[in-house]
Amino acid sequence: MSAPAALPVVIVAGLHADARRAAVARLLADVPGSVVLHHDLATAPAGTVVRTVRDATGVLSAGEAPLVDDCACCALREDLVPELERLADAGGTPLAVVELWDSVEPKAMAEVVTAGGFTVTGVITAVDPALVLPYLGNGDDLAERGLAAAATDQRTVADTFARQLEYAPVLAVADSGAGSDADVPVADDEDRELLAQLHPTARQVPIVPTGHGDPAGAAGPELARAALAGFDVEAAAAAQHPACALLPAEADAHGVATLVWRRRRPFHPERLYAALEDLTCAAARSRGRFWLADRTDTLLHWDAAGGALCVESAGPWLAALPDAAWDLVPPVRRAAAALDWDPEHGDRCQHLVFTSPGLDREGLERLLESCLLTDAEYAAGRAAWQRLPSAFDTLLEV
């Protein structure tokens, strides 16, 4: 029996279905003998998930997996590893391409595949630059668009797309509108700049559908090389964790700007809460970590897209932990804190990043500054801060 790890696995994700299919087709063409596994969750209302296994010549097999606890994504998790094991045992497959259904997020599946004993050699999110802003601004629930992965799925199109985009180290970038009808949007410089600023560390691989030629630099073997380059699941998770996330840097080009706002002083809870709507709508995408004067020990996560904001507790700041507890903290978290340590507040900080076309940087900075403690409030000290009204209790479900 072949060891599961002998079968390299690449995960291809993305709500932009045409771009995702083009990326998968390119991998099939450039890695002879490769096989694609796809679970179609659109059939979940009927009680099943349809699985297909195909290569460059067509469908090799198809089957159904029953829902697990009324959850299509759970059925995918349960069925995926056994299917990969069957492929590994059969031998002869140089690459297994797991093409995720529209709203399935690559982080969860990469962790499932790795836990199953396989090596994830790459995670790719396929993107059409012309659709980045429309999807990032779409606050519709996935359920309203027929894209929910479970009956209890409360995600939106915008936040799902943002996580798909930001998790993958490789972006397969479609040639917007190439060879298509005039109705299909074509990306301009602003679209491409927005994509670059949202995920500046991503390796972008341009790609066109296999039937539309293969001009120099338009993917070719480059996508296959990216698929086999290697992937660190733990490092990818750390890069998304609010305490040590690798956030975008300052930028301003082609009408798109990224504002990085960092301060040490805590927010006044009531003033920040009153400004949440304006702050959330100020940018197409904003994220980061922050602290409130009445919750000095709690690291709070800011995650906004599509006009909706999610604020969650991400546990304690390291400065709030006893020294003995530091050994239990992952090294990457300790390193991130050490790089940004303040003698008075430790790792407590405001680190928020706003990215958008037409960003009003000055107005946004003024609004953020107005939410901080004033000099007098700050001088009153932490005992006084703790007595401030806890405006975030409802939002944090305390």
C-alpha positions in Angstrom: 0.0 0.0 0.0 1.4 3.4 -1.0 2.0 5.9 1.8 -0.6 8.8 1.6 2.2 11.3 1.7 3.5 10.0 -1.6 0.6 11.7 -3.3 1.2 15.5 -3.6 -2.0 17.5 -3.1 -2.8 21.0 -4.3 -5.9 22.9 -3.3 -7.5 25.3 -5.7 -10.2 27.6 -4.2 -12.2 30.6 -5.2 -15.7 32.1 -5.5 -14.8 33.2 -9.0 -15.8 29.9 -10.6 -14.6 30.6 -14.2 -11.2 31.6 -13.0 -11.0 28.5 -10.7 -11.9 26.2 -13.5 -9.4 27.8 -15.8 -6.7 27.3 -13.2 -7.6 23.7 -12.7 -7.7 23.1 -16.5 -4.2 24.6 -16.7 -2.9 22.3 -14.0 -4.4 19.2 -15.8 -2.7 20.3 -19.0 0.7 21.0 -17.5 1.0 18.0 -15.1 0.3 14.9 -17.3 -1.6 12.3 -15.4 -2.9 14.6 -12.7 -6.4 14.1 -11.3 -9.0 16.5 -10.0 -11.3 15.8 -7.1 -14.4 18.0 -6.8 -17.3 17.9 -4.4 -20.3 19.8 -5.6 -22.2 21.2 -2.7 -25.0 22.7 -4.8 -26.9 19.4 -4.4 -26.9 19.7 -0.6 -30.6 20.7 -0.4 -31.4 17.3 -1.9 -29.4 15.7 0.9 -26.2 14.7 -0.8 -22.9 16.0 -2.1 -21.8 14.9 -5.6 -18.2 13.9 -5.9 -16.4 13.7 -9.3 -12.9 12.5 -10.1 -11.6 13.5 -13.5 -8.4 13.9 -15.5 -7.6 15.8 -18.6 -9.7 13.4 -20.7 -12.9 13.6 -18.7 -14.7 12.1 -15.7 -13.1 9.0 -14.3 -15.7 8.3 -11.6 -18.6 10.0 -9.8 -20.5 9.3 -6.6 -22.5 10.8 -3.8 -21.7 11.5 -0.2 -24.5 11.9 2.3 -24.7 15.1 4.4 -23.2 14.9 7.8 -25.3 16.7 10.5 -27.1 18.6 7.8 -23.8 20.0 6.7 -22.5 19.8 3.1 -19.0 21.0 4.1 -18.8 18.3 6.8 -19.7 15.7 4.2 -16.8 17.0 2.1 -14.4 16.7 5.0 -15.5 13.1 5.7 -15.3 12.1 2.1 -12.1 13.9 0.9 -9.4 12.0 2.7 -10.8 8.5 1.8 -10.9 9.5 -1.8 -7.3 10.7 -1.7 -6.3 7.5 0.0 -7.9 5.5 -2.9 -5.9 7.6 -5.4 -2.7 7.1 -3.4 -3.2 3.3 -3.1 -3.9 3.0 -6.9 -0.6 4.8 -7.6 0.5 6.5 -10.8 -1.0 9.9 -10.0 1.7 12.7 -9.9 -0.6 15.3 -8.5 -4.1 15.4 -6.9 -5.9 18.7 -7.5 -8.6 19.3 -4.9 -10.9 21.8 -6.6 -13.1 23.3 -3.8 -16.7 24.3 -4.4 -17.4 28.0 -4.6 -17.7 29.0 -0.9 -15.5 26.4 0.7 -12.5 28.0 2.3 -9.0 26.6 1.7 -7.7 26.9 5.2 -10.1 24.3 6.6 -9.5 21.9 3.8 -5.7 22.3 3.9 -5.8 21.4 7.6 -8.1 18.4 6.9 -5.8 17.0 4.1 -2.7 17.5 6.3 -4.4 15.8 9.3 -5.2 12.9 7.0 -1.5 12.3 6.4 -1.1 13.9 3.0 1.3 16.6 1.9 -0.3 19.8 0.7 2.2 21.1 -1.8 0.3 24.3 -2.7 -2.8 26.3 -2.0 -4.1 28.5 -4.9 -7.0 30.9 -5.0 -8.2 31.7 -8.5 -9.2 35.3 -9.0 -10.6 37.6 -11.7 -9.3 41.1 -10.9 -12.4 42.7 -12.4 -14.6 40.9 -9.8 -12.5 41.6 -6.7 -14.3 44.9 -5.8 -17.8 43.6 -6.6 -17.3 40.5 -4.4 -15.5 42.4 -1.7 -18.4 44.8 -1.5 -21.1 42.1 -1.5 -22.6 41.9 1.9 -25.2 39.3 0.9 -25.4 36.1 3.0 -24.1 33.1 1.2 -27.5 31.4 1.8 -29.2 34.2 -0.2 -27.0 33.4 -3.2 -27.3 29.6 -2.9 -23.7 29.3 -1.7 -24.2 28.2 1.9 -22.2 25.1 2.9 -24.5 24.3 5.8 -27.9 25.1 7.1 -26.3 27.2 9.8 -23.8 29.0 7.5 -24.0 32.7 8.3 -21.0 33.9 6.3 -21.4 36.6 3.7 -20.0 36.7 0.1 -17.5 39.4 1.1 -16.0 37.9 4.2 -15.7 34.5 2.5 -14.0 35.9 -0.5 -11.6 37.9 1.6 -10.5 34.8 3.6 -10.1 32.8 0.4 -8.0 35.5 -1.1 -5.8 36.3 1.9 -5.0 32.7 2.9 -3.5 31.5 -0.3 0.2 32.2 -1.0 -0.5 31.9 -4.8 -3.2 33.7 -6.8 -4.1 32.3 -10.2 -5.1 35.6 -11.9 -7.6 35.2 -14.8 -7.3 37.1 -18.0 -10.5 39.2 -17.4 -12.9 38.9 -20.3 -10.4 37.3 -22.7 -12.2 35.9 -25.7 -15.6 36.6 -23.9 -18.7 38.7 -24.6 -18.6 42.4 -24.3 -20.7 42.1 -21.2 -17.9 40.4 -19.3 -16.0 43.1 -17.3 -12.3 43.6 -18.1 -9.9 44.4 -15.3 -8.2 47.8 -15.3 -5.2 49.2 -13.4 -7.4 50.0 -10.4 -8.7 46.4 -10.2 -5.2 45.0 -10.4 -3.8 47.5 -7.9 -6.6 46.6 -5.4 -5.7 42.9 -5.7 -2.0 43.7 -5.2 -2.6 45.8 -2.1 -5.1 43.3 -0.5 -2.5 40.5 -0.6 0.9 42.1 -1.4 2.9 39.0 -0.5 1.0 36.7 -2.8 2.7 35.2 -5.8 0.5 36.1 -8.8 0.4 33.8 -11.7 -1.5 35.1 -14.8 -3.6 32.5 -16.5 -5.9 32.2 -19.5 -8.2 29.3 -20.4 -6.3 26.4 -22.1 -8.4 26.9 -25.2 -7.3 30.5 -25.6 -3.7 30.1 -26.3 -0.7 30.3 -24.0 1.2 33.5 -24.5 4.5 33.9 -22.8 4.1 34.4 -19.1 0.4 33.5 -19.1 0.8 30.6 -16.6 2.2 27.7 -18.5 4.3 25.5 -16.2 4.6 28.4 -13.7 1.3 27.4 -12.1 2.4 23.8 -11.9 5.6 24.9 -10.3 3.6 26.9 -7.8 1.3 24.0 -7.1 4.3 21.8 -6.2 6.5 24.5 -4.4 5.5 23.4 -0.9 3.1 24.8 1.7 3.3 25.1 5.5 -0.1 24.7 7.1 1.0 26.0 10.5 2.7 29.1 9.1 -0.3 29.9 6.9 -2.6 29.7 10.0 -0.3 31.9 12.0 -0.2 34.5 9.1 -4.0 34.8 9.6 -4.1 34.9 13.4 -5.0 38.4 14.6 -2.0 38.5 17.0 0.6 38.0 14.4 -1.1 38.4 11.0 1.0 39.6 8.2 -1.0 42.7 7.3 -0.6 44.9 4.2 1.8 47.8 4.2 1.1 51.5 3.3 0.5 52.0 -0.4 -1.1 54.5 -2.8 -1.3 53.9 -6.5 -3.8 53.8 -9.4 -6.6 55.3 -7.2 -6.2 52.6 -4.5 -4.8 53.3 -1.1 -3.9 51.3 2.0 -3.7 53.1 5.3 -1.8 51.4 8.1 -2.9 53.0 11.4 -0.9 52.2 14.5 -1.2 53.7 18.0 -0.4 52.6 21.6 -3.2 54.5 23.4 -6.4 52.5 23.9 -9.8 53.3 22.4 -12.6 54.8 24.4 -15.3 52.1 24.1 -18.3 54.3 23.7 -16.7 56.6 21.1 -15.3 53.7 19.1 -18.7 51.9 19.2 -20.4 55.1 17.9 -18.0 55.3 15.0 -18.2 51.6 13.9 -20.5 52.1 11.0 -18.5 55.0 9.5 -15.2 53.1 10.0 -16.6 49.9 8.5 -17.9 51.7 5.4 -14.7 53.8 5.0 -12.9 51.0 3.1 -13.7 48.0 0.9 -11.6 45.9 3.3 -10.2 46.5 6.8 -8.6 44.2 9.4 -6.3 44.1 12.3 -6.1 44.1 16.0 -7.0 46.6 18.7 -7.6 47.2 22.4 -10.3 49.0 24.5 -9.6 50.9 27.6 -12.1 48.9 29.6 -10.7 45.5 28.4 -7.0 46.1 28.7 -6.1 42.4 28.8 -8.2 41.3 25.7 -6.8 41.3 22.1 -9.7 42.2 19.8 -9.9 41.2 16.2 -11.2 43.6 13.6 -12.5 42.0 10.3 -14.6 44.1 7.9 -15.7 43.6 4.3 -18.9 44.2 2.4 -20.0 46.9 4.8 -20.2 44.4 7.7 -17.8 44.2 10.7 -16.9 41.2 12.8 -15.3 42.0 16.2 -14.1 39.0 18.2 -11.9 38.3 21.2 -8.7 36.6 20.1 -7.6 35.8 23.7 -5.3 37.7 25.9 -2.4 40.0 25.0 0.9 38.4 25.9 1.6 41.3 28.3 -1.5 40.1 30.3 -0.1 36.6 30.8 2.2 35.5 33.6 5.7 34.7 32.6 5.2 31.0 33.1 2.4 30.9 30.5 4.7 32.2 27.7 6.1 28.7 27.2 2.6 27.6 26.1 2.4 30.3 23.4 3.6 29.4 19.8 7.0 30.8 19.0 5.7 32.8 16.1 3.4 34.7 18.4 6.2 35.4 20.9 8.4 36.6 18.0 5.7 38.9 16.7 5.1 40.4 20.2 8.8 40.9 20.8 9.2 42.8 17.5 6.5 45.3 18.6 7.0 45.4 22.4 6.3 48.6 24.3 7.9 49.3 27.7 4.6 50.4 29.1 1.9 48.4 27.3 3.8 45.4 26.0 2.2 44.0 22.9 -1.0 46.0 23.4 -1.6 48.2 20.3 -3.9 49.5 17.7 -2.9 48.0 14.3 -5.7 48.5 11.8 -5.3 48.4 8.0 -7.8 49.9 5.6 -7.6 49.2 1.8 -9.9 50.7 -0.8 -10.2 52.7 -4.0 -10.9 56.3 -3.2 -9.9 56.0 0.4 -10.3 59.2 2.4 -7.1 58.8 4.4 -7.2 62.1 6.3 -10.8 61.8 7.2 -10.3 58.2 8.3 -7.3 59.1 10.5 -9.2 61.9 12.1 -12.1 59.6 12.9 -9.8 57.0 14.4 -7.9 59.5 16.5 -11.2 60.9 17.9 -11.9 57.4 19.2 -8.8 57.2 21.4 -8.7 58.2 25.0 -8.0 61.9 25.4 -5.0 63.1 27.3 -7.0 63.6 30.5 -8.7 60.2 30.2 -5.4 58.5 29.6 -3.8 60.2 32.5 -6.6 58.9 34.8 -5.0 55.5 34.6 -6.2 51.9 34.2 -8.4 51.9 37.3 -10.5 54.7 35.8 -10.5 53.0 32.4 -12.1 49.9 33.8 -15.1 52.0 35.0 -15.8 53.3 31.4 -19.2 52.0 30.0 -18.7 48.6 28.3 -20.2 49.5 25.0 -19.0 46.3 23.3 -20.7 43.8 25.6 -23.5 43.1 23.1 -21.2 42.9 20.1 -18.9 40.5 21.9 -21.8 38.6 23.4 -20.5 38.9 27.0 
